[in-house]
């Protein structure tokens, strides 16, 4: 088990990000210090973290009509909640606009067990004012060449035509080939580069000869003893290579064993990587959408413990608030192993009669299960995936949050069967996860007191290396570049923090806040430039006009390339940290 920034992640998920951390560790070498004169701000005591113990259970649901259109503005008394077939009264009800500024507050209210509020009326906040968090998990080790082409086209269409300015999008792959670019961003150049790095990592042994042996074939023969299919593969191999049956037996046996073993590893790696990605989203507030792009794969209890890993993935999705929409990129025709256009030795005898159906259905089952169990939907028509993404985002733009009080240990432990329906509306469908929506408050935001005792350098490095921006001290960063005669390409990093979140040392004659700053610009080739600063912010300066936001700049000399710029800040008085990141491409001359 590897750990990324203190988060346990099974390989190979985001193994490339370890390179980033290794680069960040180089801050102790060659960093330089400089002081800037900041602006001004008003002071405010740090927010207190309110902790209230409650036994409330949360359930998030989406309601759609027969055409898949989102149904909004329902009231609490429209819902019928049953736990173990017994009617259960609601303690909390709220319609939530996903990605809105109020979403985290509404989730917090449900966690605290506030009394049932009156139903709200009126439209939800405009979609363009919301910040959607969208992950595309590309299962490239289960993508054929044709599936890869569909995946790239799908992602390109989204980036160019469907993505909104406030969206935060990440493209992540099972193999980790995308590497450094597997991070949330709204920079289209970064996402285009990530799409360009995708490749098919599927097992070449399946198509090593004219007699294709798919993952499904290998599973049927090795784990289910399908003698008819094995006999066909023997005969076809004998004809292809014009060899004795005994030699064909050896070839087929070895191929089946190898494909089955490699498929088992690929199955577990895919699910473990998916679990790791979802676990890494824990600090992100609100509900997240994850599109799982794959040709499909086999999960079979006779071959592996993949079903147990599936349950862990589904439980993790409930814990962090992820909804999975599966996108099947496999062709709607029969699989390559039985397609007469690809196979020189087709078999039409009864002994392989069930092969085509198994090839079609078995790889789809995990995709359907992951979507259904997390409150999403599986789109299995490879020719309509763009429409599927648009529909999924539309129906996920709002959801209903229901909370109720469990009555026994089974209910508290999530072992009860929950059903939700709309009274008197059998035409409406309620999409819900099969496990409790157990989304917790961000551990980053809730651990300020503990971090206050850490060494400033440790806090800064932790904030700088965080997968997602820290918000205790709100910060932002932008970057621009220019070519100069004496220094060549110069990158100007412009930074800003919200001064109202800072603490001031009142024991000094002139109270001031001290902020430590650490920054880096780096690319995936290992080229980087870093800086370290200390800002001293007098209170009297902050009381001047327009002094809430502290602004300062830093210049760095860098060669051509695509760079991520990261900045971390730490308020010495409170121990609070903040971080921000952006991307910039420095073109060649």
Buried (B, 14 or more C-beta within 10 A) or exposed (E): EBEBBEBEBBEBBBBBBBBBEEBBEBBEEEBEEEEBEBBBBEBEEBEEEEEEEEEBBBBBBBBBEEEBEBBBEBEBEBBBBBBBEEEBEBBBBBBBBBBBEEBBEBBBBBBBBBEEEEBEEEEBBEBEEBBBBBBBBBBBBBBBEBBBEBBBBBBBBBBEEEBBEEBBBBBBBBBBBBBBBBBBBBBEEBBBBBBEBBBBBBBEBBBBBBBBBBBBBBBBBBBEEBEBBBBBBBBBBBBBBEBEEEEBBEBBBEBBEBBBEBBBEBBBBBBBBBBBBBBBBBBBBBBBBBBBBBBBBBBBEEBBEBEEBBBBBBBBBBBBBBBBBBBBBBBEEBBBBBBEEBBEBEBEEEBBEEBBEBBBEBBBBBBBBBBBBBBBBBBBEBEEBBEBBBBBBBBBBBBBBBBBBBBEEEBBEBEBEBEBBBEEBEEBBBBBBBBBBBBEBBEBBEEBEEBBEBEBBEBBBBBBBBBBBBBBBBBBBBBEBEEEEEEEBBBBBBBBBBBBBBBBEEEEEEBBBBBBBBBBBBBBEEBBBBBBBBBEBBBEBBEEEEBBBBEBEBBBEBEBBBBBBBBBBBBBBBBBBBBBBBBBBBEEE
